[in-house]
Amino acid sequence: MSSERLPGPLTLTDGGMETALHFHQGVDLPCFAAFPLVETEEGRESLRAYFRPYLDLARDRGLPFVLDAPTWRANADWGDELGYDAGALAAVNRRAVEFVDELRREAVRAGGPPIVTEALVGPRGDGYAPGRMMSAREAEEYHAPQLRAFADAAADQVAAMTIAHADEAVGIVRAARAVRLPVTVGFTLETDGRLPSGQPLAAAVEQVDRETDGAAERFMLNCAHPAHFAGVLAAGGAWRDRIGAVRANASMLSHAELDEAAELDEGDPDDLAVRYLALRDLLPSLEVVGGCCGTDIRHVTAICDAWLARPSSTLPRR
């Protein structure tokens, strides 16, 4: 695996993997899980087709890239629903990391920019709701097997995506620290800018840092539209310095509305790009940008090109 650190000021990652695979490529994803795709050649080719435009974009713009293993749903509860016991689940997590490392090596051989592999950790339950609220200790024990599998496969780093309450994030950070994997914590937010648990974003970031001695590499705003959280950021606070990544939804709809929607809301890529630029003025550490539900290569391209067209903020860094 690659051991290099990605340089600033802009690093790209992909968009909404599962929504793009399902709605654009017509891939069947039981339980909305992409990880079983690494077990067949047909599935791996679907993933290659998904990632190829993003890797091309990073190469064409000369920007580093974070390449995510499709492991967001590959934990014990979701694995059980899909027929994976503990041994099979550990094996498919390792295979997923190995698969994206193969993609990384192919891209680097073709003259691409620096790439790191990142394994994704998802919430135990629904990404839109906290479900059964685990303690930090329970969360650490629950997520530890998946993180050990990532470490065994030599992933470069880990990102927790769509986390709905701070105690689960604390447990994930502790489990990642135990296997010496750098970890990003991605909180999902409701339309009021709070976590689905009801906790304010600032309080969640501060709690995780306090209870893990600041062990998370960075925090991420994830699976919400910028319109839902820009006001919270504008209110200020030193905690914003810890947010280094944004992967927003294309849609302004609430999580409840998205759950009920029969069609994919792809939003407006150019409008989303403008909103990302506004976020840059509020987040002095923002470096990694990509998308979440409803976004695809069009959105990430628009964000990237708008960012590069305005290489420095119009406001002083805080």
C-alpha positions as CSV (number, residue, x, y, z in Angstrom):
1,M,0.0,0.0,0.0
2,S,1.0,3.6,-0.4
3,S,2.5,5.2,2.7
4,E,2.7,8.8,1.5
5,R,0.6,11.6,2.9
6,L,-1.5,13.6,0.5
7,P,-0.5,17.2,0.0
8,G,-2.8,20.3,0.1
9,P,-4.5,22.5,-0.8
10,L,-7.1,20.3,-2.6
11,T,-7.6,16.6,-2.6
12,L,-10.4,14.9,-4.5
13,T,-12.5,11.9,-3.7
14,D,-15.5,10.3,-5.4
15,G,-19.3,11.0,-5.2
16,G,-22.3,9.0,-4.1
17,M,-21.0,5.5,-4.8
18,E,-24.2,3.5,-4.0
19,T,-26.6,5.9,-5.6
20,A,-24.5,6.1,-8.8
21,L,-24.1,2.3,-9.0
22,H,-27.8,1.7,-8.5
23,F,-29.4,4.6,-10.4
24,H,-26.9,5.2,-13.2
25,Q,-25.3,1.8,-13.7
26,G,-28.3,-0.3,-12.9
27,V,-26.4,-2.4,-10.3
28,D,-28.6,-4.4,-7.9
29,L,-27.5,-3.5,-4.3
30,P,-29.3,-5.5,-1.7
31,C,-29.3,-3.6,1.6
32,F,-27.7,-0.8,-0.4
33,A,-24.4,-2.6,0.1
34,A,-21.6,-2.3,-2.5
35,F,-19.1,-4.6,-0.8
36,P,-20.3,-7.9,-2.3
37,L,-19.4,-6.5,-5.7
38,V,-15.7,-7.2,-5.1
39,E,-16.4,-11.0,-5.1
40,T,-17.3,-11.3,-8.7
41,E,-15.6,-10.1,-11.9
42,E,-18.9,-8.5,-13.0
43,G,-19.1,-6.6,-9.7
44,R,-15.5,-5.5,-9.9
45,E,-16.0,-4.2,-13.4
46,S,-18.9,-2.2,-12.2
47,L,-16.7,-0.6,-9.6
48,R,-13.9,0.0,-12.1
49,A,-16.4,1.8,-14.3
50,Y,-17.6,3.8,-11.4
51,F,-14.1,4.9,-10.3
52,R,-12.5,5.4,-13.7
53,P,-13.9,9.0,-14.4
54,Y,-12.8,10.2,-10.9
55,L,-9.3,8.9,-11.4
56,D,-9.2,10.5,-14.8
57,L,-10.4,13.8,-13.4
58,A,-7.7,13.7,-10.7
59,R,-5.0,12.9,-13.3
60,D,-6.2,15.6,-15.7
61,R,-6.3,18.3,-13.0
62,G,-3.1,17.0,-11.4
63,L,-4.7,16.6,-8.0
64,P,-4.2,13.9,-5.3
65,F,-7.1,11.5,-4.8
66,V,-8.6,9.4,-1.9
67,L,-9.7,6.0,-3.3
68,D,-12.4,4.5,-1.1
69,A,-13.0,0.8,-0.6
70,P,-16.8,0.0,-0.9
71,T,-17.1,-1.2,2.7
72,W,-19.6,1.2,4.1
73,R,-22.1,-1.5,4.8
74,A,-19.6,-4.3,5.6
75,N,-20.2,-4.6,9.3
76,A,-21.7,-7.4,11.4
77,D,-25.4,-6.4,11.3
78,W,-25.6,-5.6,7.6
79,G,-23.3,-8.6,6.8
80,D,-25.6,-10.9,8.7
81,E,-28.6,-9.7,6.6
82,L,-26.6,-10.5,3.5
83,G,-25.5,-14.0,4.7
84,Y,-21.9,-13.2,5.8
85,D,-20.6,-14.8,9.0
86,A,-17.7,-13.2,10.8
87,G,-15.0,-15.0,8.8
88,A,-16.6,-14.3,5.5
89,L,-17.1,-10.6,6.4
90,A,-13.4,-10.2,7.5
91,A,-12.4,-11.8,4.2
92,V,-14.5,-9.5,2.0
93,N,-13.4,-6.4,3.9
94,R,-9.8,-7.4,3.2
95,R,-10.6,-8.2,-0.5
96,A,-12.3,-4.8,-0.9
97,V,-9.1,-3.0,0.3
98,E,-6.9,-5.1,-1.9
99,F,-9.2,-4.3,-4.8
100,V,-8.9,-0.5,-4.5
101,D,-5.1,-0.9,-4.0
102,E,-5.1,-2.7,-7.4
103,L,-6.8,0.3,-8.9
104,R,-4.4,2.6,-7.2
105,R,-1.4,0.8,-8.6
106,E,-2.8,0.8,-12.1
107,A,-3.5,4.6,-11.9
108,V,0.0,5.4,-10.6
109,R,1.6,3.3,-13.3
110,A,-0.4,5.3,-15.8
111,G,1.2,8.5,-14.5
112,G,-1.5,9.6,-12.2
113,P,-1.2,11.8,-9.1
114,P,-0.7,10.6,-5.5
115,I,-3.5,8.3,-4.4
116,V,-4.2,6.9,-0.9
117,T,-6.5,4.0,-0.2
118,E,-9.2,4.6,2.4
119,A,-11.5,1.9,3.9
120,L,-15.0,3.1,4.8
121,V,-16.8,2.3,8.1
122,G,-20.5,2.8,8.2
123,P,-22.9,3.1,11.2
124,R,-24.2,0.0,12.8
125,G,-27.7,0.9,11.8
126,D,-29.3,3.3,9.3
127,G,-27.1,6.1,8.2
128,Y,-30.1,8.5,8.4
129,A,-31.0,7.7,12.0
130,P,-29.1,6.8,15.2
131,G,-31.1,3.7,15.8
132,R,-30.0,1.8,18.9
133,M,-27.7,4.2,20.7
134,M,-24.5,2.4,21.6
135,S,-22.1,3.5,24.3
136,A,-18.6,4.4,23.1
137,R,-17.3,1.1,24.6
138,E,-20.0,-0.9,22.7
139,A,-19.2,0.9,19.5
140,E,-15.5,0.2,19.9
141,E,-16.1,-3.5,20.4
142,Y,-18.6,-3.6,17.6
143,H,-16.5,-1.9,14.9
144,A,-13.1,-3.4,16.0
145,P,-13.3,-6.6,13.8
146,Q,-13.8,-4.5,10.6
147,L,-11.0,-2.2,11.5
148,R,-8.7,-5.1,12.2
149,A,-9.5,-6.5,8.7
150,F,-8.6,-3.1,7.2
151,A,-5.3,-3.0,9.1
152,D,-4.5,-6.6,8.0
153,A,-5.1,-5.5,4.4
154,A,-2.8,-2.5,4.9
155,A,-5.3,0.2,4.1
156,D,-3.7,3.7,4.3
157,Q,-6.5,5.2,6.3
158,V,-10.2,4.9,7.4
159,A,-13.2,7.2,7.1
160,A,-16.4,6.7,9.1
161,M,-19.3,7.8,7.0
162,T,-22.9,8.9,7.9
163,I,-22.3,8.6,11.6
164,A,-25.5,9.8,13.5
165,H,-24.3,10.1,17.1
166,A,-21.1,11.0,18.8
167,D,-20.7,7.9,21.0
168,E,-20.5,5.7,18.0
169,A,-17.8,8.0,16.5
170,V,-15.8,7.9,19.7
171,G,-15.9,4.1,19.6
172,I,-14.8,4.0,16.0
173,V,-11.9,6.4,16.6
174,R,-10.7,4.3,19.6
175,A,-10.9,1.1,17.5
176,A,-9.0,2.7,14.6
177,R,-6.3,4.0,17.0
178,A,-5.9,0.5,18.4
179,V,-4.8,-0.8,15.0
180,R,-2.9,2.4,14.2
181,L,-5.1,3.6,11.3
182,P,-5.6,7.3,10.7
183,V,-9.4,8.0,10.8
184,T,-11.7,10.7,9.6
185,V,-15.1,11.0,11.3
186,G,-17.9,11.9,9.0
187,F,-21.1,13.2,10.7
188,T,-24.4,13.2,8.8
189,L,-26.7,16.2,9.6
190,E,-30.3,17.0,9.4
191,T,-31.8,20.1,7.8
192,D,-31.2,22.1,11.1
193,G,-27.5,21.3,11.0
194,R,-27.7,18.9,14.0
195,L,-26.8,15.2,14.1
196,P,-29.8,12.9,13.8
197,S,-29.3,12.2,17.5
198,G,-30.2,15.9,18.1
199,Q,-26.8,16.9,19.2
200,P,-25.3,20.1,17.8
201,L,-22.5,19.6,15.4
202,A,-20.0,21.7,17.5
203,A,-20.8,19.6,20.6
204,A,-20.3,16.3,18.7
205,V,-16.9,17.4,17.3
206,E,-15.8,18.6,20.7
207,Q,-17.0,15.4,22.5
208,V,-15.2,13.1,20.1
209,D,-11.9,15.1,20.5
210,R,-12.3,15.3,24.2
211,E,-12.9,11.5,24.7
212,T,-10.2,10.4,22.3
213,D,-7.5,12.9,23.0
214,G,-8.0,14.4,19.6
215,A,-7.1,11.1,17.9
216,A,-9.2,11.6,14.7
217,E,-7.2,12.9,11.8
218,R,-10.0,15.2,10.8
219,F,-13.8,15.5,10.8
220,M,-16.1,15.5,7.7
221,L,-19.5,16.8,6.9
222,N,-21.3,14.1,5.1
223,C,-24.6,13.1,3.5
224,A,-26.3,16.5,3.9
225,H,-26.7,19.5,1.6
226,P,-24.6,22.6,2.4
227,A,-27.8,24.5,2.8
228,H,-28.5,22.4,5.9
229,F,-25.2,23.2,7.7
230,A,-23.7,26.4,6.3
231,G,-25.6,28.5,8.9
232,V,-24.1,26.4,11.8
233,L,-20.6,27.0,10.4
234,A,-21.2,30.7,10.0
235,A,-22.0,31.0,13.7
236,G,-18.2,30.5,14.3
237,G,-16.1,28.5,16.7
238,A,-12.6,27.1,16.9
239,W,-14.1,23.5,16.4
240,R,-14.5,24.3,12.7
241,D,-10.7,24.0,12.3
242,R,-11.1,20.3,12.8
243,I,-13.3,19.9,9.8
244,G,-11.1,19.0,6.8
245,A,-13.5,17.2,4.4
246,V,-16.9,17.7,2.9
247,R,-18.9,15.1,1.0
248,A,-22.3,16.7,0.6
249,N,-25.6,15.4,-0.9
250,A,-26.8,16.7,-4.3
251,S,-30.3,17.2,-3.0
252,M,-31.7,19.8,-0.5
253,L,-34.3,17.2,0.6
254,S,-34.3,16.0,4.2
255,H,-33.3,12.4,5.0
256,A,-36.9,11.5,5.5
257,E,-37.9,12.9,2.1
258,L,-34.9,11.1,0.4
259,D,-36.0,7.8,2.0
260,E,-39.4,8.2,0.5
261,A,-38.3,9.4,-3.0
262,A,-38.9,7.1,-5.9
263,E,-36.4,8.9,-8.1
264,L,-32.9,10.2,-7.5
265,D,-32.6,13.9,-6.9
266,E,-29.4,15.0,-8.6
267,G,-29.7,18.7,-7.7
268,D,-27.6,21.3,-9.6
269,P,-23.9,20.5,-9.9
270,D,-23.0,24.2,-10.6
271,D,-25.0,25.4,-7.6
272,L,-23.4,22.8,-5.4
273,A,-19.9,23.9,-6.5
274,V,-20.7,27.5,-5.6
275,R,-21.9,26.4,-2.1
276,Y,-18.6,24.4,-1.7
277,L,-16.7,27.6,-2.4
278,A,-18.7,29.4,0.3
279,L,-17.9,26.6,2.7
280,R,-14.2,27.1,2.1
281,D,-14.5,30.6,3.6
282,L,-15.9,29.0,6.7
283,L,-13.7,26.0,7.1
284,P,-10.0,26.9,7.2
285,S,-8.8,23.3,7.2
286,L,-11.0,22.1,4.3
287,E,-8.9,20.1,2.0
288,V,-10.7,16.9,0.9
289,V,-13.8,17.3,-1.3
290,G,-16.2,14.9,-2.9
291,G,-19.9,14.0,-2.8
292,C,-22.4,11.7,-1.3
293,C,-26.0,10.7,-2.2
294,G,-27.1,11.9,-5.7
295,T,-23.7,13.2,-6.7
296,D,-21.6,11.8,-9.5
297,I,-18.7,12.8,-11.7
298,R,-20.5,15.9,-12.9
299,H,-20.8,17.3,-9.4
300,V,-17.2,16.5,-8.4
301,T,-15.9,18.0,-11.6
302,A,-17.9,21.2,-11.1
303,I,-16.7,21.5,-7.5
304,C,-13.1,20.8,-8.6
305,D,-13.1,23.3,-11.5
306,A,-14.8,26.1,-9.4
307,W,-12.2,25.6,-6.7
308,L,-9.3,25.7,-9.1
309,A,-10.7,28.8,-10.8
310,R,-10.6,30.6,-7.4
311,P,-7.4,29.3,-5.9
312,S,-7.5,31.5,-2.8
313,S,-10.2,32.5,-0.4
314,T,-11.7,36.0,-0.6
315,L,-11.8,36.0,3.2
316,P,-8.9,35.7,5.7
317,R,-8.2,32.3,7.1
318,R,-9.3,31.9,10.7
